[in-house]
């Protein structure tokens, strides 16, 4: 898969196993970079992969912090 490939909201939702509306919310909150092409939201595949990795890191550090409390 080309790293420059862009996905629509439904494709991102399927990859992340979330709803399309949640994808729109992630973009609106700035947690997932997105851009419009005409009226359609597009998200780069590389940004989706980076979001996934950031969530793994956040979860890991949360577990570490809570175990030291």
MMTF fields as JSON, N, C-alpha, C and O atoms, coordinates in Angstrom:
{
  "mmtfVersion": "1.0.0",
  "mmtfProducer": "UNKNOWN",
  "numBonds": 275,
  "numAtoms": 276,
  "numGroups": 69,
  "numChains": 1,
  "numModels": 1,
  "chainsPerModel": [1],
  "groupsPerChain": [69],
  "chainIdList": ["A"],
  "bondAtomList": [4, 2, 8, 6, 12, 10, 16, 14, 20, 18, 24, 22, 28, 26, 32, 30, 36, 34, 40, 38, 44, 42, 48, 46, 52, 50, 56, 54, 60, 58, 64, 62, 68, 66, 72, 70, 76, 74, 80, 78, 84, 82, 88, 86, 92, 90, 96, 94, 100, 98, 104, 102, 108, 106, 112, 110, 116, 114, 120, 118, 124, 122, 128, 126, 132, 130, 136, 134, 140, 138, 144, 142, 148, 146, 152, 150, 156, 154, 160, 158, 164, 162, 168, 166, 172, 170, 176, 174, 180, 178, 184, 182, 188, 186, 192, 190, 196, 194, 200, 198, 204, 202, 208, 206, 212, 210, 216, 214, 220, 218, 224, 222, 228, 226, 232, 230, 236, 234, 240, 238, 244, 242, 248, 246, 252, 250, 256, 254, 260, 258, 264, 262, 268, 266, 272, 270],
  "bondOrderList": [1, 1, 1, 1, 1, 1, 1, 1, 1, 1, 1, 1, 1, 1, 1, 1, 1, 1, 1, 1, 1, 1, 1, 1, 1, 1, 1, 1, 1, 1, 1, 1, 1, 1, 1, 1, 1, 1, 1, 1, 1, 1, 1, 1, 1, 1, 1, 1, 1, 1, 1, 1, 1, 1, 1, 1, 1, 1, 1, 1, 1, 1, 1, 1, 1, 1, 1, 1],
  "groupList": [{"groupName": "UNK", "atomNameList": ["N", "CA", "C", "O"], "elementList": ["N", "C", "C", "O"], "formalChargeList": [0, 0, 0, 0], "bondAtomList": [1, 0, 2, 1, 3, 2], "bondOrderList": [1, 1, 2], "singleLetterCode": "X", "chemCompType": "L-PEPTIDE LINKING"}],
  "groupTypeList": [0, 0, 0, 0, 0, 0, 0, 0, 0, 0, 0, 0, 0, 0, 0, 0, 0, 0, 0, 0, 0, 0, 0, 0, 0, 0, 0, 0, 0, 0, 0, 0, 0, 0, 0, 0, 0, 0, 0, 0, 0, 0, 0, 0, 0, 0, 0, 0, 0, 0, 0, 0, 0, 0, 0, 0, 0, 0, 0, 0, 0, 0, 0, 0, 0, 0, 0, 0, 0],
  "groupIdList": [1, 2, 3, 4, 5, 6, 7, 8, 9, 10, 11, 12, 13, 14, 15, 16, 17, 18, 19, 20, 21, 22, 23, 24, 25, 26, 27, 28, 29, 30, 31, 32, 33, 34, 35, 36, 37, 38, 39, 40, 41, 42, 43, 44, 45, 46, 47, 48, 49, 50, 51, 52, 53, 54, 55, 56, 57, 58, 59, 60, 61, 62, 63, 64, 65, 66, 67, 68, 69],
  "secStructList": [7, 7, 6, 6, 7, 3, 3, 7, 2, 2, 2, 2, 2, 2, 2, 2, 6, 1, 7, 2, 2, 2, 2, 2, 2, 2, 2, 2, 6, 6, 1, 1, 7, 7, 3, 3, 3, 6, 6, 3, 3, 3, 3, 3, 2, 2, 2, 2, 2, 2, 2, 2, 2, 2, 2, 2, 2, 2, 2, 2, 2, 2, 2, 2, 2, 2, 2, 6, 7],
  "xCoordList": [0.84, 0.0, 0.888, 1.819, 0.61, 1.372, 1.168, 0.033, 2.27, 2.16, 1.461, 0.988, 1.384, 0.705, -0.786, -1.518, -1.239, -2.637, -3.549, -3.256, -4.648, -5.619, -6.865, -7.195, -7.538, -8.717, -9.898, -9.717, -11.1, -12.281, -12.668, -12.084, -13.65, -14.032, -14.498, -14.196, -15.218, -15.706, -14.546, -14.551, -13.571, -12.41, -11.615, -11.149, -11.466, -10.766, -11.566, -11.002, -12.876, -13.741, -13.593, -13.526, -13.542, -13.381, -12.022, -11.922, -10.973, -9.631, -9.539, -8.901, -10.183, -10.094, -11.216, -11.234, -12.149, -13.3, -14.109, -14.476, -14.373, -15.183, -16.223, -16.203, -17.126, -18.136, -17.554, -16.56, -18.207, -17.805, -17.915, -17.075, -18.943, -19.099, -17.947, -17.54, -17.427, -16.283, -15.05, -14.252, -14.892, -13.786, -13.896, -12.912, -15.102, -15.31, -14.986, -14.408, -15.347, -15.053, -13.553, -13.052, -12.829, -11.378, -10.716, -9.79, -11.191, -10.644, -11.008, -10.165, -12.249, -12.717, -11.917, -11.605, -11.585, -10.815, -9.318, -8.559, -8.895, -7.483, -6.652, -5.423, -7.293, -6.565, -6.114, -5.181, -6.785, -6.472, -6.498, -7.545, -5.353, -5.32, -6.182, -6.145, -6.94, -7.765, -7.878, -7.551, -8.337, -8.5, -9.655, -10.042, -10.195, -11.326, -10.845, -9.975, -11.419, -11.272, -12.692, -13.494, -12.984, -14.371, -15.134, -14.776, -16.173, -16.951, -16.599, -17.182, -15.656, -15.308, -14.091, -13.085, -14.194, -13.082, -12.112, -12.524, -10.842, -9.793, -8.773, -8.503, -8.215, -7.224, -6.112, -6.37, -4.88, -3.746, -3.569, -3.685, -3.288, -3.06, -1.931, -2.011, -0.893, 0.227, -0.231, 0.263, -1.172, -1.693, -2.528, -2.514, -3.25, -4.021, -3.057, -3.276, -1.994, -1.001, -0.338, -0.1, -0.04, 0.562, -0.413, -0.007, -1.679, -2.701, -2.763, -2.823, -2.748, -2.778, -1.577, -1.726, -0.405, 0.802, 0.732, 1.162, 0.198, 0.098, -0.857, -0.648, -1.889, -2.835, -2.198, -2.46, -1.377, -0.669, 0.264, 0.316, 0.992, 1.928, 1.197, 1.611, 0.098, -0.673, -1.201, -1.148, -1.71, -2.261, -1.163, -1.373, -0.001, 1.112, 1.579, 1.803, 1.73, 2.198, 1.142, 1.486, -0.135, -1.209, -1.129, -1.286, -0.884, -0.752, 0.448, 0.379, 1.556, 2.758, 2.542, 2.946, 1.91, 1.655, 0.698, 0.895, -0.317, -1.284, -0.707, -1.156, 0.261, 0.836, 1.804, 2.133, 2.261, 3.173, 2.435, 3.063, 1.14, 0.369, 0.094, -0.541],
  "yCoordList": [-1.175, 0.0, 1.241, 1.337, 2.175, 3.398, 4.279, 4.499, 4.791, 5.602, 6.935, 7.571, 7.372, 8.618, 8.384, 9.33, 7.153, 6.831, 7.52, 7.565, 8.049, 8.667, 7.793, 7.064, 7.888, 7.077, 7.986, 9.128, 7.488, 8.256, 7.855, 6.942, 8.549, 8.323, 6.886, 6.304, 6.321, 4.95, 3.953, 3.016, 4.145, 3.245, 3.339, 2.326, 4.547, 4.722, 4.063, 3.397, 4.251, 3.642, 2.125, 1.507, 1.527, 0.071, -0.369, -1.383, 0.389, 0.04, 0.11, -0.734, 1.126, 1.334, 0.647, 0.661, 0.049, -0.621, 0.356, 0.055, 1.526, 2.557, 3.045, 2.631, 3.916, 4.431, 5.584, 6.205, 5.843, 6.943, 8.272, 9.154, 8.419, 9.646, 9.853, 10.989, 8.782, 8.891, 9.38, 10.146, 8.943, 9.424, 10.938, 11.659, 11.419, 12.86, 13.593, 14.679, 13.017, 13.629, 13.681, 14.684, 12.613, 12.59, 13.696, 14.356, 13.892, 14.951, 16.316, 17.212, 16.476, 17.752, 18.146, 19.321, 17.16, 17.423, 17.57, 17.914, 17.311, 17.44, 16.23, 16.291, 15.129, 13.918, 13.12, 12.319, 13.349, 12.661, 13.703, 14.292, 13.938, 14.945, 14.522, 13.371, 15.458, 15.194, 16.443, 17.539, 16.284, 17.415, 17.123, 15.972, 18.186, 18.05, 18.097, 18.892, 17.241, 17.29, 17.492, 16.56, 18.707, 19.049, 19.017, 19.712, 18.216, 18.077, 16.812, 16.54, 16.051, 14.766, 14.865, 15.479, 14.258, 14.188, 13.107, 12.002, 13.423, 12.451, 12.441, 13.472, 11.276, 11.102, 10.239, 9.175, 10.694, 9.923, 8.65, 8.655, 7.565, 6.263, 6.36, 5.753, 7.112, 7.278, 7.934, 7.592, 8.872, 9.528, 8.563, 8.635, 7.669, 6.649, 5.732, 5.418, 5.305, 4.439, 5.145, 4.533, 6.433, 7.205, 7.337, 7.256, 7.537, 7.62, 6.299, 6.301, 5.188, 3.878, 3.729, 3.299, 4.081, 3.962, 4.879, 4.493, 6.08, 7.004, 6.475, 6.694, 5.789, 5.213, 4.063, 3.896, 3.277, 2.194, 2.764, 2.252, 3.801, 4.429, 5.03, 4.856, 5.746, 6.37, 5.329, 5.523, 4.228, 3.182, 2.565, 2.3, 2.336, 1.731, 2.644, 2.169, 3.941, 4.854, 5.013, 5.213, 4.927, 5.007, 3.817, 3.969, 2.637, 1.451, 1.558, 1.184, 2.072, 2.213, 3.205, 2.953, 4.326, 5.343, 4.84, 5.133, 4.104, 3.638, 2.536, 2.366, 1.792, 0.718, 1.249, 0.558, 2.51, 3.108, 3.933, 4.485, 4.034, 4.885, 4.195, 4.773],
  "zCoordList": [0.0, 0.0, 0.0, 0.799, -0.877, -1.003, 0.226, 0.649, 0.808, 2.023, 1.759, 2.7, 0.495, 0.137, -0.097, -0.389, 0.026, -0.227, 0.786, 1.981, 0.285, 1.187, 1.258, 0.323, 2.387, 2.653, 2.939, 3.362, 2.713, 3.107, 4.542, 5.125, 5.082, 6.485, 6.725, 7.767, 5.783, 5.955, 5.977, 6.775, 5.121, 5.093, 6.399, 6.92, 6.918, 8.199, 9.316, 10.185, 9.289, 10.304, 10.308, 11.371, 9.128, 9.042, 9.569, 10.26, 9.247, 9.734, 11.253, 11.883, 11.84, 13.284, 14.056, 15.287, 13.324, 13.931, 14.795, 15.93, 14.223, 14.866, 13.862, 12.702, 14.291, 13.369, 12.548, 12.922, 11.422, 10.561, 11.311, 11.134, 12.144, 12.921, 13.9, 14.146, 14.451, 15.355, 14.595, 15.136, 13.356, 12.526, 12.364, 12.53, 12.039, 11.902, 13.205, 13.175, 14.332, 15.634, 15.902, 16.411, 15.567, 15.751, 14.934, 15.406, 13.715, 12.858, 13.431, 13.487, 13.853, 14.411, 15.655, 15.849, 16.496, 17.719, 17.458, 18.364, 16.228, 15.884, 16.243, 16.199, 16.598, 16.964, 15.741, 15.815, 14.625, 13.373, 12.259, 11.99, 11.605, 10.546, 9.351, 8.918, 8.841, 7.671, 6.83, 7.287, 5.608, 4.704, 3.764, 3.565, 3.193, 2.282, 0.839, 0.482, 0.029, -1.42, -1.925, -1.954, -2.316, -2.6, -1.286, -0.336, -1.236, 0.004, 0.781, 1.831, 0.271, 0.878, 1.79, 1.435, 2.964, 3.902, 3.447, 3.094, 3.457, 3.133, 4.264, 4.881, 4.525, 5.583, 5.014, 4.45, 5.161, 4.649, 5.46, 6.685, 4.761, 5.402, 6.428, 7.496, 6.112, 7.04, 8.34, 9.415, 8.25, 9.454, 10.292, 11.521, 9.636, 10.363, 11.113, 12.283, 10.441, 11.092, 12.268, 13.309, 12.103, 13.193, 14.361, 15.52, 14.064, 15.119, 15.902, 17.132, 15.184, 15.835, 16.768, 17.912, 16.285, 17.107, 18.326, 19.413, 18.159, 19.291, 20.346, 21.539, 19.925, 20.88, 21.642, 22.834, 20.988, 21.67, 22.728, 23.847, 22.394, 23.321, 24.502, 25.648, 24.226, 25.298, 26.269, 27.484, 25.739, 26.59, 27.444, 28.628, 26.858, 27.576, 28.71, 29.824, 28.45, 29.491, 30.582, 31.747, 30.22, 31.225, 32.174, 33.386, 31.622, 32.467, 33.382, 34.553, 32.849, 33.659, 34.792, 35.927, 34.49, 35.506, 36.579, 37.759, 36.204, 37.198, 38.076, 39.21, 37.594, 38.403, 39.457, 40.421, 39.254, 40.231, 41.26, 42.165, 41.153, 42.079, 43.386, 44.268]
}
